Structures are given as structure tokens and as C-alpha cells.
Amino acid sequence: MSKKLMCFVVVLCLAGAVFAAPMRYTDGGPDHNWNTSTNWNQWPNITTETTDHNSNGTLCQIVDPSLDWLTKAVMTGMYGAQNSVIQYTGSINTNNGWFNIGRGNNNGGDGLWQIYDGQIVTGSMQVPNQFNDAALLCKSRLLVAGGLVDINSNLTIGNGTFGAGSSGGGDGQVDVRSGKIISGGDDTVLYQGYIDNGWLIAYGGAPGAAIVMDYDVTTPGHTTIVASSGLSESPANGADGLDTSTSALTWTTPADPNFVGLKKYVYFGEVDDLNWSDLNDPNVEAGFLADRDNWIADAGLPLVESDDADNSTTVTLEADKDYYWQIDYGYSVDDANVVYSYLFTFDTQNTAPEVDAGNNLYSFLVSGSRTITLDGSFIRDDNNPAPATPIWTVISALEPYEDVAPGDPLAAIDPNDYGFVGDDNNQLDSQFEVLTAGTYILELDADDGEFTAQFPQQVTLFIRDTACKATQIYPGYGNEWEPGIYNPMPGDANEDCVVDLSDVAELSSDWLDEELISDTTEYIPEE
């Protein structure tokens, strides 16, 4: 057998600082699979024990989607060992412990972890953990080509130092392609420093690629890290609920001299077509060992276009599918001659429609009626399994609140005095007719045949007897939340929304009247 690399996981005793017998990955079984019991010194997973790999020469891959490994801490590339883990699926959870990709003492260390799908959940992550008294540099790499890395505190990437005072040092790099990293709190300033130093990169540092991060936007209370390929790919990486009418995959080639002379090879298929590189294949294993630091797993998708000329490939999509597509830039289709590789994913799974009912409306009756054209819209409709049908519903219809004493109940309006024109409540711009002044609350939902809108939206129609009454409650003129409060324009003494001679009469009715306090008047608060 060719030289093996080591994968290892360390679990600390939950009871305290005392270490019990470790879970140790020996790679002594018939394959390199994590979930093969004979690859461990004890089985099954003992969550209260440490699990370590501190001898050189083992290689580990995670291929079982049912793997749910709970441990206390994970360490790869420990104490001079060279260790590698390729994670295609499954879940590794350190129970809020630590995750060391590389753990260096005086003997150094060399850790590599690649995740293509599945998840890692941990309290902290160090890439690597370089001891501050170590005499040799510890080297580590994390490739996030899919899946999720969920860190409770933050991600630490080595600063390139070693020896005395080098805590937090080591030679570390994190390469994000697909998938994402999230960490608790706002770590954007810390991570920007990693980006500036070249320790946190996108798509192997390909021209035009970039790390994209935010705090409390994508993931509430967390910093989220993803990568932009710089190719403006369409469908966008990670897009969901795609319309099946999409007929082409498109992208742009960066205007960079590094891409000149490279051919383009396009791969496309469903999730069932994925056939990840199997490290148990001697040829794959040999290729990995020959170029471990730059090796990228092959998704095994069907080749659909060779030497593409126009940055576009025609495809046919079906509903309720998960799709992958890959673009390779290289001198030939052979993996060894590929310079840049991009793997994207999207799906045509049905998602619930999202709607917007429009802004609240203010109007008034003319000749005893008013017809309002509603202004609904779709925020999202994937036309799967069919275009969504809008559904308007009257939630309430009550008399004008300003006509009722504060605290008194509002009377409901007779349903015969309002309704949808032609009984058609299934258009975004359905028409709603009212014969009585009042406040009408309408709700917009939608149904695509499988889902209704997850969050139906409401709109309120304030319909009054006259234009003046509608104006008096319109925001900026009146106050629809405080009945009876109206701020008339200067000169409108009788508050009829018009300044005319009737306002002069209103003023002159009190001509020369006085309402003054005496020269000294005591104020006695009301009890």
C-alpha cells in the first residue's frame, strides 16, 4: 500500500481535564473510510473519550451520510504527523469543543481537511493550533468546497510565526469555494485581516474570485463567509426554487491574462450523478499523495461541452431536482491540466410563493361608491409545479374610527356594501368596490398547487365619505393612529380642508372676545 496520511479526532473527557483512553483512528481496516469500525482502536464512537491520530501515514474519507459523530475535540496533523481528512457528507460535532486542523509542538505538524458537503459544528476552530514554545512550524489547510462549517466563537488562522511567543501562529490557510462558514458574533474585522494577508482566500485565489462576508444579515447574530467566483454564473451558485424554463448555464470569463489560452470544459448533472473521487481507488489515492496540497476531489459529473466557445451551455431542467455544474479552465480535459475549477449547485425544488400586498391606500366615495385597483405583486414565484394564483381575502371591514368615541367598539360594515368586482379575487390587480365609508383590511395569499405563501401580506384601505375626511387621516396631514387628531393648514379655521370666507366667518364669530388669565393666577392640578 502507498504511504497513508492520517485523519484524527480527539475527544476530551466531559467530566473534566482528566483524559481517558482515546478513540484512535488507525487506518487498519480494508479501506480509508471513517465509518469502518476496524479503522479504529475501539468502536463505536465513545463520546466521552479522546480520539486522536498521532502517528504518521493515515488517510481518511467520510462517505456515509448517516454519520453523526459527537466528540469533544478534533485534531488533524498533530505533533509531527501528516494527516488528511476528505469529508463528502455526514456531521462532525465537537460538543462546543475545539477543532484543530494542525496541532504543532516541537515536531511541527501538517493537517489538511476538505469538506464538500455535510457539516462541521464546533466551539472553536484553529487552522492550525501552533504551540507557543514549538521549534518547528505547523502547517494546515482547510478547503470549504461545500457544506457548512459552524463555529460558535471564531475561526483562527495561523499568522506564520513559530517558536517562543507564537501562540496563534503556524502556517494556515482557508480556501472557500462553495458552502459557507459561520461564526458567532461580529468577526468581520478579524477576518478582513486574514483576507488582506492571503490566509483566507476564494477559489484557490483565482483571478476575480473574492471572499464575501457579512454580520447579522445572512445569519442572525453570526458572521457569514461565502465565496464569489467572479464568473457571474447563472444560475447563481446555491440558487433554489429555479424555474424549469431555464434553458442555459451562462457565465463570464475574467478579463485576466491568466485565462488566456485556457479551454473551457463544462460538466452538468443531478445530485444522483455525483461520483466523488474515492480515495480507496489506487489511482485516486496516488494522485492525491502526489499533489496533496493542491488536490481537489472530482465530482464525477457528465461532461456536456468540451472546449466551450461562448460561455453558455444549453440544459434541460426538471422539477424537484438538485443539480450540480462545473466549469474547468485548462489546457486539456485531463484533471492534471486543469488550472481553475469551479463547482456550482442549484435546485428546482418547489418553494412557497412570496407576495407583497402593496402600500396602504387612502380614498373617498364619489357618488356613493369607490372602486380600488389593488396593487399586489410576487416577490417570488418559481412557477413550480405551476404559476401561483393570487388570493385576496377581506380580513375586516369596520366603520371609520374617527366617528367613534375612543374606547368604543367599531361597528362592522354590511358585507353587501363591499366586494370584489366580478367576484374575482384571484388577480394581483383585482378590483375592490366599496359603498360605505370605512377601514378595510385585505390579505394577499397565493397558491401554487402545493404551497401557499408562508407569510401572507395585508393592506389597509381607508375609505371616507369625502376627500376632506380622507385627507384628515392621511399621514402628514392627520394621524390615523389617534382618532380625531388633525392638523389643518393655516387659515382653515373650520377644518373643512378649504380656506375661504367661511373660515373668516368662523374667526369673526369671536371678534374682540377675550380669554385671559388674571395678573396672578394659581394653578391647581386636577385630582
C-alpha positions in Angstrom: 0.0 0.0 0.0 1.2 3.5 -0.7 2.0 5.9 2.1 -1.0 6.8 4.1 -1.9 10.1 5.6 -3.6 10.4 8.9 -7.0 11.6 10.0 -7.7 12.2 13.6 -10.2 13.3 16.1 -9.7 14.0 19.7 -12.4 13.7 22.3 -11.8 15.0 25.8 -13.5 13.6 28.9 -16.6 15.5 29.5 -16.2 15.1 33.3 -13.1 17.4 33.5 -9.5 17.7 32.5 -8.6 14.0 33.1 -8.1 12.2 29.9 -9.3 8.6 29.4 -8.3 6.1 26.8 -8.5 7.7 23.4 -10.6 6.9 20.3 -7.8 6.4 17.9 -8.0 6.2 14.1 -5.5 3.6 12.9 -6.5 3.1 9.3 -6.1 -0.6 9.9 -9.2 -1.7 8.1 -9.7 -2.6 4.5 -10.4 0.9 3.3 -9.8 4.6 4.3 -13.4 5.2 5.4 -14.1 7.0 8.7 -17.2 4.8 9.4 -15.3 1.4 9.1 -15.1 0.0 12.6 -11.8 -1.8 12.0 -10.1 1.6 11.2 -10.5 2.4 15.0 -8.9 1.0 18.1 -12.4 0.9 19.7 -15.9 1.1 18.3 -18.5 2.5 18.3 -17.7 6.2 18.9 -17.3 6.8 22.6 -18.2 10.4 23.0 -16.7 10.8 26.5 -13.2 9.6 25.3 -10.5 11.3 23.4 -9.9 10.3 19.9 -6.5 11.0 18.4 -4.3 10.2 15.5 -0.7 10.9 16.4 1.2 8.6 14.0 2.1 9.5 10.5 0.6 7.8 7.4 -3.2 7.5 7.6 -5.7 8.8 5.1 -9.4 9.3 6.0 -12.6 10.0 4.0 -16.2 10.4 5.2 -18.7 8.9 2.8 -21.6 7.9 5.0 -24.4 10.5 5.0 -25.8 9.0 8.2 -22.5 9.7 10.1 -23.3 11.8 13.2 -20.1 11.9 15.1 -20.2 13.6 18.5 -16.8 14.2 20.1 -15.1 16.7 22.4 -12.4 17.9 20.1 -10.9 17.2 16.7 -7.2 17.4 15.8 -5.5 16.6 12.5 -1.8 17.0 11.7 -0.8 16.5 15.3 2.7 16.6 16.8 4.7 16.0 13.6 2.2 13.8 11.9 0.8 14.5 8.4 -2.9 13.9 8.4 -5.7 14.4 5.9 -9.5 14.1 6.0 -11.8 14.4 3.0 -15.4 14.9 4.1 -18.1 14.3 1.4 -21.1 14.1 3.8 -22.0 13.5 7.4 -21.8 15.6 10.6 -18.9 16.1 12.9 -19.8 17.8 16.2 -17.3 18.7 18.9 -19.9 19.4 21.5 -18.7 23.0 21.7 -15.1 21.9 22.0 -12.2 22.8 19.7 -11.3 21.8 16.2 -7.6 21.8 15.3 -6.5 21.4 11.7 -2.8 21.1 12.5 -1.6 21.0 16.1 2.1 21.8 16.3 4.7 21.2 19.0 8.4 20.9 18.6 7.9 18.3 15.9 5.6 20.6 13.9 2.6 19.0 12.2 0.7 19.0 8.9 -3.1 18.9 8.8 -5.5 19.0 5.8 -9.3 19.0 5.9 -11.5 19.2 2.8 -15.3 19.4 3.1 -17.5 19.0 0.1 -20.9 18.5 1.8 -22.2 17.8 5.3 -21.3 19.9 8.3 -18.8 20.6 11.0 -20.2 22.1 14.2 -17.6 23.2 16.8 -17.0 25.6 19.6 -13.8 27.0 18.1 -11.5 26.2 15.1 -7.8 26.7 14.7 -6.0 26.4 11.4 -3.6 25.4 12.9 -3.1 25.4 16.7 0.6 26.3 17.0 2.0 25.9 20.5 3.9 29.0 21.6 7.0 27.1 22.5 7.2 25.0 19.4 10.5 24.7 17.5 9.0 23.8 14.1 6.3 25.4 12.0 2.9 23.6 11.9 1.2 23.7 8.5 -2.5 23.4 7.9 -5.1 23.8 5.2 -9.0 23.9 5.2 -10.8 23.7 1.9 -14.5 24.5 2.1 -15.9 23.3 -1.3 -19.4 22.7 0.0 -21.4 22.1 3.2 -21.3 24.1 6.4 -18.7 25.0 9.0 -20.5 26.3 12.1 -18.2 27.8 14.7 -19.6 29.0 18.0 -16.8 31.5 18.7 -14.4 32.3 15.8 -12.0 31.0 13.2 -8.3 31.4 14.0 -5.9 31.2 11.1 -2.1 30.9 11.7 0.0 34.1 11.3 3.1 32.3 10.0 5.1 32.5 13.2 6.5 29.8 15.5 8.8 29.4 18.4 8.5 31.3 21.7 5.5 33.6 21.8 3.9 32.2 18.7 0.6 31.3 20.2 -1.9 31.6 17.3 0.9 31.1 14.8 1.6 28.4 12.3 1.2 28.3 8.6 -2.5 28.3 7.9 -4.8 28.9 5.0 -8.6 28.6 4.5 -9.9 28.3 0.9 -13.6 28.8 0.4 -15.3 27.8 -2.8 -18.9 26.6 -2.4 -20.5 26.1 1.0 -20.1 28.6 3.9 -18.6 29.3 7.2 -20.5 30.9 10.1 -19.2 32.1 13.4 -20.8 33.6 16.4 -20.6 37.4 16.8 -19.1 40.1 14.6 -15.7 38.8 13.4 -15.6 40.8 10.2 -12.6 42.9 11.2 -10.6 39.8 12.2 -11.5 38.0 9.0 -10.7 41.1 6.9 -7.2 40.9 8.3 -7.0 37.2 7.2 -8.1 38.3 3.7 -5.6 41.1 3.5 -2.8 38.7 4.5 -3.8 36.0 2.0 -4.8 33.5 4.7 -8.5 33.5 3.8 -9.0 33.1 0.0 -11.7 32.2 -2.5 -11.5 29.6 -5.2 -7.8 28.9 -4.6 -7.0 32.6 -5.2 -8.3 32.5 -8.8 -8.3 36.0 -10.5 -11.6 37.7 -9.9 -12.7 35.4 -7.1 -13.4 37.0 -3.7 -14.5 36.3 -0.1 -17.9 37.8 0.7 -18.8 38.2 4.3 -21.5 39.9 6.5 -22.5 40.1 10.1 -26.1 39.6 11.2 -27.5 39.7 7.7 -27.3 36.2 6.2 -27.3 34.5 9.6 -28.7 36.4 12.6 -26.1 37.1 15.3 -23.3 35.5 13.2 -20.6 36.4 10.7 -21.2 34.5 7.4 -18.4 33.8 5.0 -19.0 32.7 1.4 -17.1 33.0 -1.9 -17.8 34.7 -5.1 -16.3 33.0 -8.1 -16.0 36.2 -10.2 -17.7 34.4 -13.1 -21.2 35.9 -12.6 -22.5 32.4 -13.1 -26.2 31.9 -13.9 -28.0 30.2 -12.2 -26.2 31.7 -9.2 -24.4 29.2 -7.0 -26.8 27.9 -4.4 -29.9 29.2 -6.1 -33.1 27.4 -5.0 -36.5 27.0 -6.5 -35.3 27.7 -10.0 -37.9 27.9 -12.8 -37.7 24.9 -15.0 -38.0 27.1 -18.1 -34.3 28.0 -17.5 -32.5 26.6 -20.6 -28.9 27.6 -20.3 -26.0 27.8 -18.0 -24.1 31.0 -18.5 -21.0 32.7 -17.1 -18.3 35.3 -17.9 -14.6 34.6 -18.1 -12.5 37.1 -16.1 -10.6 39.6 -18.2 -7.3 38.4 -16.8 -4.2 37.2 -18.7 -4.1 34.0 -16.6 -7.1 32.8 -18.5 -5.7 33.5 -22.0 -5.2 30.2 -23.9 -7.2 28.1 -21.5 -10.0 25.9 -22.8 -13.4 25.5 -21.0 -14.9 22.2 -20.1 -18.5 22.1 -18.7 -20.0 19.3 -16.6 -23.6 19.1 -15.6 -25.8 16.6 -13.8 -28.2 15.8 -11.0 -27.2 15.0 -7.4 -27.5 11.3 -8.3 -24.8 11.8 -10.9 -22.3 12.8 -8.3 -19.5 10.3 -8.1 -16.9 11.8 -5.8 -13.3 10.7 -6.0 -12.9 7.5 -4.0 -9.6 7.5 -2.1 -9.8 3.7 -2.0 -9.1 3.7 -5.7 -5.3 3.2 -6.1 -5.2 5.7 -8.9 -7.1 8.4 -6.9 -5.0 7.7 -3.9 -1.8 8.0 -5.9 -3.0 11.3 -7.4 -3.8 12.7 -4.0 -0.5 11.7 -2.5 1.4 13.2 -5.4 -0.1 16.7 -5.0 -1.8 16.7 -1.7 -1.9 20.5 -1.1 -3.5 21.2 -4.5 -5.6 18.2 -5.0 -9.3 18.8 -5.5 -11.9 16.0 -5.5 -13.6 15.2 -8.8 -17.4 15.4 -8.6 -17.7 12.8 -11.4 -20.3 14.8 -13.3 -21.0 14.0 -17.0 -19.1 16.2 -19.5 -21.6 18.1 -21.6 -19.5 20.5 -23.5 -15.8 20.4 -24.4 -13.8 23.5 -25.4 -16.8 25.8 -24.9 -16.6 28.9 -27.1 -19.4 31.2 -25.9 -19.7 30.9 -22.1 -23.0 29.2 -22.4 -24.3 25.7 -22.3 -27.9 24.5 -23.1 -29.5 22.3 -20.5 -33.0 20.9 -19.8 -34.3 21.0 -16.3 -37.0 19.0 -14.5 -39.0 20.0 -11.4 -37.9 18.9 -7.9 -34.3 18.2 -8.8 -30.9 19.1 -7.2 -28.4 20.0 -9.9 -24.6 20.5 -10.0 -22.5 22.0 -12.7 -18.8 22.5 -13.1 -16.5 24.7 -15.2 -12.9 23.7 -15.7 -10.4 26.0 -17.3 -7.3 24.2 -18.5 -5.1 23.1 -21.4 -7.0 19.8 -21.8 -9.8 17.9 -20.2 -7.4 15.8 -18.1 -7.5 16.8 -14.5 -3.8 17.2 -14.3 -4.0 20.0 -16.9 -6.9 21.9 -15.2 -5.8 25.3 -13.9 -9.0 26.6 -12.4 -12.1 24.6 -11.4 -15.5 25.9 -10.3 -18.3 23.7 -8.9 -21.8 25.2 -8.5 -25.2 23.9 -7.4 -28.8 24.9 -7.7 -32.2 23.2 -7.4 -35.7 23.3 -8.9 -37.4 22.2 -5.7 -40.7 23.9 -5.2 -40.6 26.8 -2.7 -43.6 28.6 -1.3 -44.6 31.8 -3.1 -43.8 35.2 -1.5 -46.2 38.1 -2.0 -46.4 41.8 -1.4 -49.9 43.4 -0.9 -48.7 46.9 -1.7 -48.9 50.1 0.3 -51.9 51.2 2.4 -54.4 53.3 0.3 -56.5 56.4 1.2 -59.5 57.4 -0.9 -63.1 58.6 -0.7 -66.6 57.9 -2.1 -67.7 59.5 -5.3 -71.5 59.3 -6.0 -71.8 56.8 -3.2 -69.1 54.3 -4.3 -65.4 53.8 -4.8 -63.5 51.1 -6.8 -59.9 50.4 -5.8 -57.5 48.6 -8.1 -55.3 46.6 -5.8 -51.5 46.6 -6.2 -50.3 43.1 -5.2 -47.1 41.6 -6.6 -45.0 38.5 -6.3 -41.7 38.8 -4.6 -41.0 35.2 -5.6 -42.9 32.6 -7.7 -40.8 29.7 -9.1 -43.8 28.6 -11.3 -43.3 25.1 -9.8 -45.4 23.0 -10.1 -47.5 25.8 -11.7 -47.7 29.6 -11.6 -49.1 30.6 -8.3 -52.6 32.0 -8.1 -53.1 35.2 -6.0 -55.9 35.0 -3.4 -57.3 38.2 -1.9 -59.4 37.9 1.3 -61.3 40.6 3.3 -60.0 40.3 6.9 -62.1 43.1 8.4 -64.4 46.0 7.4 -65.2 48.5 10.1 -66.8 51.9 10.3 -64.4 54.9 10.4 -62.7 55.1 13.8 -62.7 58.9 13.9 -66.5 58.7 14.0 -66.5 56.7 17.3 -65.6 57.8 20.8 -62.2 56.5 21.9 -62.6 53.1 23.5 -66.0 52.4 21.9 -66.2 49.3 19.6 -66.3 49.8 15.9 -69.3 48.5 14.0 -68.8 46.0 11.2 -69.9 47.1 7.7 -72.6 45.1 6.0 -70.8 42.6 3.6 -73.3 43.6 0.9 -71.6 47.1 0.9 -68.3 45.8 -0.4 -66.8 43.1 -2.6 -64.5 42.1 -5.4 -65.7 43.3 -8.9 -66.9 40.3 -10.8 -66.2 38.2 -7.7 -62.6 38.0 -9.0 -60.2 37.9 -6.0 -57.6 35.9 -7.9 -55.6 38.7 -9.7 -52.7 40.7 -8.3 -54.6 43.8 -9.5 -58.1 42.6 -8.6 -60.6 45.4 -8.2 -62.4 46.0 -4.8 -65.6 48.1 -4.7 -67.0 49.7 -1.5 -70.3 51.5 -1.0 -69.8 52.6 2.6 -67.0 54.6 4.2 -64.8 52.6 6.5 -61.5 50.9 7.1 -61.0 47.7 5.1 -58.1 45.3 5.8 -57.4 42.9 2.9 -54.9 40.0 2.9 -53.0 38.7 -0.2 -52.1 35.0 -0.2 -51.0 32.8 -3.1 -51.3 29.1 -4.0 -49.0 27.2 -6.5 -50.9 23.9 -6.1 -48.6 22.6 -3.5 -47.8 25.5 -1.2 -49.5 28.7 -0.1 -47.5 31.8 0.8 -45.6 31.3 4.1 -46.2 34.9 5.0 -49.5 36.3 3.6 -49.4 40.1 3.5 -52.1 42.7 4.4 -53.0 46.1 3.1 -55.4 48.6 4.6 -57.9 50.7 2.6 -59.0 53.9 4.4 -62.2 54.9 2.5 -64.1 58.0 3.7 -67.2 59.9 2.7 -65.4 62.9 1.4 -62.0 63.9 0.1 -61.5 66.1 3.2 -62.2 63.3 5.7 -59.7 61.1 3.8 -57.2 63.9 3.9 -57.6 64.5 7.6 -56.4 60.9 8.4 -53.7 60.8 5.7 -50.2 60.6 7.2 -48.6 64.1 7.1 -52.0 65.8 7.4 -53.7 63.8 10.1 -52.9 60.8 12.3 -54.6 57.6 11.5 -53.5 56.1 14.8 -55.0 58.9 17.0 -58.7 59.4 16.1 -59.8 63.0 15.9 -56.3 64.4 15.7 -56.0 66.7 12.6 -53.5 69.5 11.9 -55.3 71.8 9.5 -53.4 74.2 7.2 -53.1 77.8 8.5 -56.3 79.7 7.9 -58.6 76.7 7.8 -60.4 77.7 10.9 -63.4 75.4 10.4 -61.2 72.4 9.4 -63.0 71.7 6.1 -59.8 71.4 4.1 -60.5 74.7 2.3 -59.5 78.3 3.2 -62.5 80.5 2.2 -64.9 83.1 3.5 -66.4 80.5 5.8 -63.1 80.5 7.7 -63.3 84.3 8.0 -66.8 83.9 9.5 -65.6 81.3 11.9 -62.9 83.7 13.1 -65.2 86.8 13.2 -67.7 85.0 15.4 -65.3 85.5 18.3 -64.3 89.0 17.3 -63.0 91.1 20.3 -63.8 88.2 22.7 -61.1 87.7 25.4 -59.9 84.7 27.2 -57.0 85.8 29.5 -55.8 84.8 33.0 -55.7 87.5 35.7 -52.4 89.2 36.6 -51.7 86.4 39.2 -53.5 83.1 38.8 -52.7 80.0 40.9 -52.5 76.6 39.1 -54.2 73.8 41.0 -53.7 70.4 39.3 -56.8 68.3 38.8 -57.2 65.3 41.0 
